[in-house]
Amino acid sequence: LHRRAQTAGLARPIELGMLVDGQKYRLAITPDDVAVAGRSIGRSYLRMNVADFTRLLLGHLDWDEALADGRVEPSTNIALVAGRALFPKLPLWLPPLENLPARE
């Protein structure tokens, strides 16, 4: 997460809250550290359900679709920019030997 924030040019320190089905989490990124805390979300946060939170953490969340459907709701533009930068959609991982032909 620290490397992603640096690559995206996010001004640090930055905090991103997540309101997940009523549970509150806050991600704090400083120039030297990344920390996660519970019980508060701060001003900039993303509201989502637990299924989309799981997709977010795994890199499977389609941001455009989730925003259009209202499944992910950013409280501020900062939350949206930080969320997209810190949790981009990643390509599906396949084991390196997955495409080798089987021997007959």
C-alpha positions in Angstrom: 0.0 0.0 0.0 2.9 2.4 0.8 4.4 1.8 -2.6 1.0 2.2 -4.4 0.5 5.6 -2.6 4.0 6.7 -3.6 3.5 5.6 -7.2 0.2 7.4 -7.4 1.7 10.6 -6.0 -0.8 10.7 -3.1 0.1 13.4 -0.6 1.0 11.8 2.6 0.0 11.6 5.4 -3.4 10.4 4.1 -6.3 8.6 5.8 -8.9 6.5 4.0 -11.8 5.2 6.0 -14.0 2.2 5.1 -17.5 1.7 6.3 -18.3 -1.9 5.6 -21.8 -3.0 6.6 -21.7 -0.8 9.6 -18.1 -1.7 10.7 -15.6 1.1 10.7 -12.0 0.9 9.6 -9.3 3.5 8.9 -6.2 3.2 6.9 -3.5 5.7 7.7 -0.5 6.2 5.4 2.4 8.4 6.4 5.7 8.9 4.5 7.2 6.0 6.6 4.4 3.8 7.7 1.0 2.2 7.0 -1.4 1.5 9.9 -5.0 0.2 10.2 -7.3 1.1 13.0 -10.9 0.3 13.8 -13.9 2.2 15.3 -13.5 5.4 13.2 -13.5 6.3 9.6 -12.6 10.0 9.4 -13.9 12.5 6.8 -12.9 10.7 3.6 -14.2 7.2 3.5 -15.7 4.5 1.2 -19.1 2.9 2.1 -19.6 -0.6 0.8 -20.9 -4.1 1.7 -18.7 -6.9 2.8 -18.7 -8.6 -0.6 -17.3 -5.6 -2.3 -14.8 -5.0 0.5 -13.5 -8.6 -0.1 -13.3 -7.8 -3.9 -11.5 -4.6 -3.0 -8.8 -6.3 -0.9 -8.3 -9.1 -3.5 -8.0 -6.7 -6.4 -11.1 -7.9 -8.1 -13.3 -4.8 -7.6 -14.4 -3.2 -10.9 -14.5 0.4 -9.7 -16.5 1.8 -12.6 -19.2 -0.8 -12.2 -19.4 -0.6 -8.4 -19.7 3.2 -8.5 -22.3 3.1 -11.2 -24.4 0.6 -9.3 -24.0 2.5 -6.1 -22.4 -0.4 -4.3 -19.4 1.7 -3.4 -20.1 5.3 -2.3 -17.1 7.7 -1.7 -17.7 10.4 0.9 -15.2 12.8 -0.9 -13.3 12.9 -4.1 -10.1 12.3 -2.0 -11.6 9.0 -0.9 -12.3 8.0 -4.5 -8.9 8.9 -5.7 -7.1 7.2 -2.8 -9.3 4.1 -3.1 -8.6 3.7 -6.8 -4.8 4.3 -6.3 -4.4 2.0 -3.2 -6.7 -0.8 -4.4 -6.5 -1.1 -8.2 -8.2 -3.9 -10.1 -5.5 -6.5 -10.6 -5.2 -9.1 -13.4 -6.3 -12.6 -12.5 -3.4 -14.7 -11.2 -2.7 -18.1 -12.7 0.0 -20.5 -11.6 3.0 -20.4 -14.0 2.6 -24.0 -15.1 -1.2 -23.7 -15.7 -0.9 -23.4 -19.5 1.5 -26.3 -20.0 0.1 -29.1 -22.1 -0.6 -32.4 -20.3 1.5 -35.4 -21.4 -0.4 -38.3 -22.9 
